[in-house]
Structures are given as structure tokens and as C-alpha cells.
């Protein structure tokens, strides 16, 4: 369901990986809470940790949320993130918005895939 919100952050210490799920129509308050959860998750990981973000069911209600997406990105960079994999549905408008946003951040080059299985395989190669 497109209007149902789903925000989830989980740190896998064994894999040194952060899993983020963002789905539904979110407002800035939702994303600000997500930013806090991400900061706590990153604190448990070692430098060079990888991130898999599932945005395949994400839509944004307002462009104001991109400020928080940029804060999240900058925090990941400052925390010495390794690979960043994003699960995206290319048919959604957010796909183009996120591509444009990520392209403006120096040193941040996410890899785009279509499923969690693809994301896991991508990280196993490294």
C-alpha cells in the first residue's frame, strides 16, 4: 500500500552493515526521526561499513524531505561509509529525484539495484 509508512533501521554487526527501509509517503518529521535512528545504528558499526537502503516503495510527500536525505548522506560520509547500495523502483518519481540529489554530493556514489538479493550479491563481490 503506497500510503502506509514504513521506516526501519537495523545494524548487522557481524556483516558491518546498515539496513534502511523507507516506504510510503513520508513527511519531514518522519525523516528527521529516521536520521536519528541512522545515527544510532552507525554508532554500532566499524568504519568502512556498508549500507543497503530499500527505497523501492518510497514516495515523498514534500521536497522538504530532501534536506534530511542530504543530512543522512553527509553523516554516512563523515562516518566513513563503505559501499552504498540503493534498492529502487525505476518507475517511481523518487528515483529521478534521488539520482539528482546524490549526483551533487562529492564522494558519494550509490549503486542502484532492483532487489535485496541483488544488493547482497553486489556486496559479496567486494
Residue pairs with C-beta under 8 A, 6 or more apart in sequence:
1 24
2 24
2 25
2 57
2 59
3 24
3 25
4 23
4 24
5 23
5 24
5 25
5 26
5 30
6 21
6 22
6 23
6 24
6 57
7 21
7 22
7 23
7 26
7 30
7 33
7 34
7 37
8 19
8 20
8 21
9 18
9 19
9 20
9 21
9 34
9 37
9 38
9 40
9 41
10 18
10 19
10 41
11 17
11 18
11 19
11 41
11 42
11 44
11 45
12 18
12 19
13 44
13 45
15 50
16 45
16 46
16 48
16 49
16 50
17 45
17 49
17 50
17 51
17 52
17 123
18 38
18 41
18 42
18 45
18 49
18 50
18 51
18 52
19 51
19 52
19 53
19 54
20 34
20 38
20 51
20 52
20 53
20 54
21 53
21 54
22 34
22 53
22 54
22 55
22 58
23 54
23 56
23 57
23 58
24 57
24 58
24 59
25 59
25 60
25 61
26 58
26 59
26 60
26 61
26 65
27 61
27 62
27 64
27 65
28 62
28 64
28 65
28 67
28 68
31 65
31 68
31 69
32 68
34 68
34 72
35 68
35 71
35 72
35 75
38 72
38 75
38 76
39 75
42 49
42 75
42 76
42 79
45 79
47 79
47 80
48 80
48 81
48 82
49 79
49 80
49 81
49 82
50 81
50 82
50 83
50 84
50 85
50 123
51 76
51 81
51 82
51 83
51 84
51 85
52 85
52 86
52 87
52 116
52 119
52 120
52 123
53 84
53 85
53 86
53 87
53 110
54 87
54 116
55 86
55 87
55 88
55 89
55 94
55 95
55 98
56 87
56 88
56 89
56 92
56 114
57 89
58 92
58 94
59 92
59 93
59 94
60 66
60 94
60 97
63 97
66 97
66 101
69 98
69 101
70 101
70 105
73 101
73 102
73 105
73 108
74 105
76 84
76 108
77 105
77 107
77 108
83 111
83 122
83 123
83 126
84 108
84 109
84 110
84 111
85 110
85 111
85 112
85 113
85 119
85 122
85 123
86 98
86 110
86 111
86 112
86 113
87 113
87 114
87 115
87 116
87 118
87 119
88 94
88 95
88 98
88 112
88 113
88 114
89 95
89 114
90 114
99 112
102 108
102 109
102 110
111 122
113 119
113 122
